[in-house]
Amino acid sequence: MVLILATATQHEESQSGVLDIVKLLIAAGVLVGGLYGYYYLIEWSLPLRVLLVLGGLIVGVAIAMTSAQGQRLWAFIQSSRVEIRKVVWPTKQETTQTAIAVFVFTLVMALFFWGLDSFLLWLTRTLVG
């Protein structure tokens, strides 16, 4: 009994896997079709050709989101939005202080490397001649 259920589950998974691949191929075909139409239908006005590309993009994404990969992507996006709400953003004062520290450190390093470059240039000119 367990073997029959396991085989049936594997069969359903393989069918859904094939169906997902077909969905993704159709989505890619719609997107490529929109791009192809943009370049092939040169006699159409530019706004219509742009709408053709945008339509292909929207329809292609809509088809792709019905696949298992698309649904996992949507779940990931939703969980990412939840996590972003948990982030404690720095205050304006902390941001300003950090920016000033980065600027000062960058200035100090620029002066250091300018001095090192000048010294090495002097040393090279002295040794070479």
C-alpha positions, 0 to 999 in steps of 0.5 A, a space after each residue: 500500500 505504501 509503495 503504491 502511494 509513493 509511486 503515485 506521489 512520484 508520478 504526480 510530482 513528475 507530471 507537475 514537474 513537466 507541467 511547470 517546465 511547459 509553463 516556464 517555456 510558454 512564459 519564455 516564448 511569450 516574452 521572446 515573442 513580445 521582443 521579436 514583435 518589437 523588432 519585426 513589426 517596425 512599421 508599427 508606431 513605437 508606443 504600440 511596439 513598447 506596449 507589445 513588449 510590456 504585454 509580453 512581459 506581463 503575460 509571461 510573468 503571470 504564466 511563470 508565477 503559476 508554476 511551482 517555482 513561481 509560487 516559491 518565488 512569491 512566497 519568498 517575496 512575501 517572507 522578505 517583506 515581513 523581514 524588512 518590516 522587522 529591520 531597525 533602521 538607523 536614525 538620521 543622526 546615526 546615518 550622518 555620523 556614519 557618513 562623516 566617518 566614511 568621508 574622513 576615513 576616505 580622505 585620510 586614505 587618499 592622503 596616505 596613498 598620495 604620499 606613498 605614491 609621491 615617495 615611490 615616484 621620488 625613490 624611482 627617479 632617484 634610483 633610475 637617474 
